[in-house]
Amino acid sequence: MVLSLPLRLCPSVRRAVIPAVAVWLCSAVSPALAHPHIFVETGLRLEMDGAGHVIGIEVTWTYDELYSLLVLEDLELDDDYDGALRPDEIEKLSGFDLNWAAEFAGDLYLFPAAGADISPEDETGALALGAPENRGARFSEGKITTVHYRAVPAQAAEGLRLRAYDPTFYTAYEVSGRVDAPAPCRGLVNKPDLERAYAEVERRLGGRSAEVDDYPEVGAFFAETLVISCDPAS
């Protein structure tokens, strides 16, 4: 039985035009086990100008097999169940996850190099990124992959910090080792302190069951921090 739970329980799904899938995801899995609900392998490719400034980020999202299946069913794709999509189906799939609300940050935060230390609870220091530009989609091995681009106000690359996460922890983003930056720059990954993250969950639950509707917003505590480092010019 599908329960009609309010969509406020899963704000990250607001980026996809698939309300039926959103209701299913919010209701079909026990909340005690359901954080996160969606798993996304994330690739980040930095675009730089001739002066070595970052001017854009290409974002690749590869969704887990279950969520991919639900999206295909909701969009009525792969009706022959052969695991392959026709060109017209790819066109219909492309951009399905870019119908963002105005306040949605795209679960991507870029912090300037000279900024203060990043607080897991504060995104106010993040740079404003451009609206997403669709760069296509594909379907392979049971997973949907989409690509979009975000313009960046020109920033010196050295020391820039990126974090990809859903504040509500409804969606989990895995970014490690998938940052592509033009030479001589690279992305260095700092792992989250998981002991601290789980302790924060317990603290915010305050002894309540994890099945509460208002699961605490702890996604930032589980996020990796990627720091851009560039070799000095020779």
RODOTI-107135 format. One record per residue (C-alpha): residue number from 1; residue in one letter; x, y, z. Coordinates in Angstrom, 1 decimal, m for minus. Example, Ala and Ser with C-alpha at 12.3 -4.5 7.8 and 13.67 -1.06 7.14 Angstrom:
<sites>
SITE     k   r     east    north       up
SITE     1   A     12.3     m4.5      7.8
SITE     2   S     13.7     m1.1      7.1
</sites>
This chain:
<sites>
SITE     k   r     east    north       up
SITE     1   M      0.0      0.0      0.0
SITE     2   V      1.3      3.4     m0.9
SITE     3   L      0.7      6.0      1.8
SITE     4   S      0.2      9.6      0.6
SITE     5   L      2.9     11.2      2.7
SITE     6   P      3.6     15.0      2.3
SITE     7   L      6.4     15.7     m0.2
SITE     8   R      8.0     18.0      2.3
SITE     9   L      9.6     14.9      3.7
SITE    10   C     11.8     14.6      0.6
SITE    11   P     12.8     18.0     m0.7
SITE    12   S     15.6     16.8     m3.0
SITE    13   V     13.0     15.1     m5.2
SITE    14   R     11.7     18.6     m6.0
SITE    15   R     14.2     18.8     m8.8
SITE    16   A     12.5     16.0    m10.7
SITE    17   V      9.1     16.2    m12.4
SITE    18   I      8.0     12.9    m11.1
SITE    19   P      5.5     13.3     m8.2
SITE    20   A      4.4      9.7     m8.3
SITE    21   V      7.9      8.5     m7.8
SITE    22   A      8.4     11.0     m5.0
SITE    23   V      5.4      9.7     m3.1
SITE    24   W      6.6      6.1     m3.6
SITE    25   L     10.1      6.8     m2.3
SITE    26   C      8.8      8.7      0.7
SITE    27   S      6.4      6.0      1.7
SITE    28   A      7.5      2.6      0.6
SITE    29   V     10.7      2.5      2.6
SITE    30   S     10.8      2.5      6.4
SITE    31   P     12.2      6.0      7.5
SITE    32   A     14.3      4.2     10.1
SITE    33   L     16.3      2.8      7.2
SITE    34   A     15.6      5.4      4.6
SITE    35   H     18.3      8.0      5.0
SITE    36   P     19.5      8.4      2.4
SITE    37   H     16.9      7.2     m0.1
SITE    38   I     18.6      8.0     m3.4
SITE    39   F     22.3      7.3     m4.2
SITE    40   V     24.1      9.4     m6.9
SITE    41   E     27.6      8.9     m8.2
SITE    42   T     28.8     12.4     m9.0
SITE    43   G     31.4     13.6    m11.4
SITE    44   L     32.6     17.2    m11.5
SITE    45   R     34.6     18.7    m14.4
SITE    46   L     35.9     22.2    m14.0
SITE    47   E     36.0     24.6    m16.9
SITE    48   M     38.8     27.2    m16.8
SITE    49   D     39.7     30.2    m18.9
SITE    50   G     43.1     31.1    m20.3
SITE    51   A     44.0     33.0    m17.1
SITE    52   G     43.5     29.9    m14.9
SITE    53   H     40.2     31.0    m13.5
SITE    54   V     37.3     28.5    m12.9
SITE    55   I     34.4     29.7    m15.0
SITE    56   G     32.1     26.7    m14.9
SITE    57   I     31.4     23.3    m13.5
SITE    58   E     30.0     20.3    m15.5
SITE    59   V     28.1     18.0    m13.2
SITE    60   T     27.4     14.4    m14.0
SITE    61   W     24.8     12.5    m11.9
SITE    62   T     24.5      8.7    m12.2
SITE    63   Y     21.5      7.5    m10.3
SITE    64   D     21.2      4.1     m8.5
SITE    65   E     19.4      1.3    m10.2
SITE    66   L     16.2      1.5     m8.1
SITE    67   Y     15.7      5.2     m8.6
SITE    68   S     16.5      4.8    m12.3
SITE    69   L     13.9      2.1    m12.7
SITE    70   L     11.2      4.3    m10.9
SITE    71   V     12.0      7.3    m13.2
SITE    72   L     11.8      5.1    m16.3
SITE    73   E      8.4      3.7    m15.2
SITE    74   D      7.0      7.1    m14.3
SITE    75   L      8.1      8.6    m17.7
SITE    76   E      6.9      5.5    m19.5
SITE    77   L     10.3      4.7    m21.0
SITE    78   D     11.8      1.4    m22.1
SITE    79   D      8.3     m0.1    m22.6
SITE    80   D      9.8     m3.1    m24.3
SITE    81   Y     12.0     m3.8    m21.2
SITE    82   D     15.1     m4.4    m23.3
SITE    83   G     17.3     m2.2    m21.1
SITE    84   A     18.0      0.2    m24.0
SITE    85   L     16.3      3.5    m24.8
SITE    86   R     15.5      4.8    m28.3
SITE    87   P     16.7      8.3    m29.4
SITE    88   D     13.2      9.7    m28.8
SITE    89   E     13.2      8.2    m25.3
SITE    90   I     16.6      9.7    m24.5
SITE    91   E     15.3     13.0    m25.6
SITE    92   K     12.3     12.7    m23.2
SITE    93   L     14.6     11.6    m20.4
SITE    94   S     17.1     14.5    m21.0
SITE    95   G     16.6     17.3    m18.4
SITE    96   F     14.0     15.4    m16.3
SITE    97   D     15.9     16.4    m13.2
SITE    98   L     16.5     20.1    m13.9
SITE    99   N     13.0     21.5    m13.1
SITE   100   W     14.4     23.2    m10.0
SITE   101   A     12.6     25.4     m7.5
SITE   102   A     14.1     28.9     m7.4
SITE   103   E     15.6     28.4     m4.0
SITE   104   F     17.2     25.0     m4.8
SITE   105   A     21.0     25.2     m4.9
SITE   106   G     21.4     22.1     m7.0
SITE   107   D     23.0     20.2     m4.0
SITE   108   L     26.3     21.8     m5.1
SITE   109   Y     28.2     24.4     m3.1
SITE   110   L     31.4     26.2     m4.2
SITE   111   F     33.4     28.2     m1.6
SITE   112   P     36.0     30.8     m2.4
SITE   113   A     39.6     30.0     m1.5
SITE   114   A     40.0     33.0      0.8
SITE   115   G     36.8     32.3      2.7
SITE   116   A     36.5     31.3      6.3
SITE   117   D     36.5     27.6      7.4
SITE   118   I     33.3     25.9      6.1
SITE   119   S     30.8     25.1      8.8
SITE   120   P     28.7     22.0      8.0
SITE   121   E     25.6     24.0      8.9
SITE   122   D     26.2     27.1      6.9
SITE   123   E     26.1     27.5      3.2
SITE   124   T     25.9     31.3      3.3
SITE   125   G     29.5     31.7      2.2
SITE   126   A     29.0     29.7     m1.0
SITE   127   L     29.3     31.4     m4.4
SITE   128   A     26.1     31.9     m6.5
SITE   129   L     26.2     29.5     m9.4
SITE   130   G     24.4     29.9    m12.7
SITE   131   A     21.1     28.1    m13.5
SITE   132   P     21.6     24.5    m14.8
SITE   133   E     22.2     24.0    m18.5
SITE   134   N     21.1     20.6    m19.8
SITE   135   R     23.9     18.7    m21.5
SITE   136   G     22.1     15.4    m22.1
SITE   137   A     21.3     12.0    m20.6
SITE   138   R     22.0      8.4    m21.2
SITE   139   F     20.9      5.0    m19.8
SITE   140   S     23.3      2.1    m19.4
SITE   141   E     23.6     m1.0    m17.2
SITE   142   G     20.3     m0.1    m15.5
SITE   143   K     21.4      3.4    m14.4
SITE   144   I     20.4      6.8    m15.6
SITE   145   T     23.1      9.3    m16.1
SITE   146   T     22.5     13.0    m16.7
SITE   147   V     24.8     15.9    m17.3
SITE   148   H     24.3     19.6    m16.7
SITE   149   Y     26.5     22.7    m16.5
SITE   150   R     26.7     25.6    m14.0
SITE   151   A     28.4     28.8    m14.8
SITE   152   V     30.7     30.2    m12.0
SITE   153   P     31.7     33.8    m11.4
SITE   154   A     35.4     33.7    m12.4
SITE   155   Q     37.5     32.5     m9.5
SITE   156   A     41.2     31.6     m9.2
SITE   157   A     41.3     27.9     m9.0
SITE   158   E     43.9     27.4     m6.3
SITE   159   G     42.2     26.7     m3.0
SITE   160   L     38.6     26.6     m4.2
SITE   161   R     36.4     24.2     m2.2
SITE   162   L     33.5     22.2     m3.5
SITE   163   R     30.9     20.2     m1.6
SITE   164   A     28.1     18.1     m3.2
SITE   165   Y     25.3     17.2     m0.7
SITE   166   D     21.6     17.3      0.0
SITE   167   P     21.1     19.1      3.3
SITE   168   T     18.2     16.8      4.2
SITE   169   F     20.4     13.7      3.5
SITE   170   Y     17.5     12.3      1.4
SITE   171   T     20.0     12.0     m1.4
SITE   172   A     23.6     10.8     m0.9
SITE   173   Y     26.3     12.0     m3.3
SITE   174   E     29.6     10.1     m3.8
SITE   175   V     32.2     12.3     m5.4
SITE   176   S     35.6     10.8     m4.4
SITE   177   G     38.1     10.6     m7.2
SITE   178   R     35.8     12.0     m9.8
SITE   179   V     37.0     15.6    m10.1
SITE   180   D     38.4     16.6    m13.5
SITE   181   A     40.4     19.8    m13.5
SITE   182   P     42.7     21.0    m16.3
SITE   183   A     46.4     20.7    m15.7
SITE   184   P     48.2     21.8    m13.6
SITE   185   C     45.2     21.7    m11.2
SITE   186   R     43.6     18.7     m9.4
SITE   187   G     40.9     18.0     m6.8
SITE   188   L     41.9     16.7     m3.4
SITE   189   V     39.3     14.9     m1.4
SITE   190   N     38.8     15.4      2.4
SITE   191   K     36.6     12.7      3.8
SITE   192   P     33.8     13.6      6.3
SITE   193   D     34.2     12.7     10.0
SITE   194   L     31.6     10.0     10.1
SITE   195   E     31.8      9.6     13.9
SITE   196   R     31.0     13.2     14.2
SITE   197   A     28.2     12.9     11.6
SITE   198   Y     26.5     10.0     13.3
SITE   199   A     26.8     11.7     16.7
SITE   200   E     25.2     14.8     15.2
SITE   201   V     22.2     12.7     14.0
SITE   202   E     21.8     11.2     17.5
SITE   203   R     22.1     14.7     19.1
SITE   204   R     19.5     16.2     16.8
SITE   205   L     17.1     13.2     17.2
SITE   206   G     17.3     13.8     21.0
SITE   207   G     16.3     10.3     21.8
SITE   208   R     13.5     10.2     19.3
SITE   209   S     13.1      7.3     16.9
SITE   210   A     14.7      7.7     13.5
SITE   211   E     11.2      7.2     12.1
SITE   212   V     10.2     10.7     12.9
SITE   213   D      8.7     12.7     10.1
SITE   214   D     11.1     15.7     10.7
SITE   215   Y     14.4     13.8     10.2
SITE   216   P     17.1     16.3     11.0
SITE   217   E     19.0     18.1      8.2
SITE   218   V     22.4     16.5      8.6
SITE   219   G     23.5     16.0      5.0
SITE   220   A     26.3     18.5      5.3
SITE   221   F     28.0     16.5      8.0
SITE   222   F     28.3     13.5      5.7
SITE   223   A     29.7     15.5      2.7
SITE   224   E     33.1     15.3      1.3
SITE   225   T     35.1     18.5      0.8
SITE   226   L     37.0     18.8     m2.4
SITE   227   V     39.9     21.3     m2.5
SITE   228   I     41.4     22.5     m5.8
SITE   229   S     45.2     22.5     m5.8
SITE   230   C     47.3     23.8     m8.7
SITE   231   D     51.0     23.5     m9.3
SITE   232   P     52.8     26.8     m9.5
SITE   233   A     53.6     28.0    m13.0
SITE   234   S     57.1     27.1    m14.1
</sites>
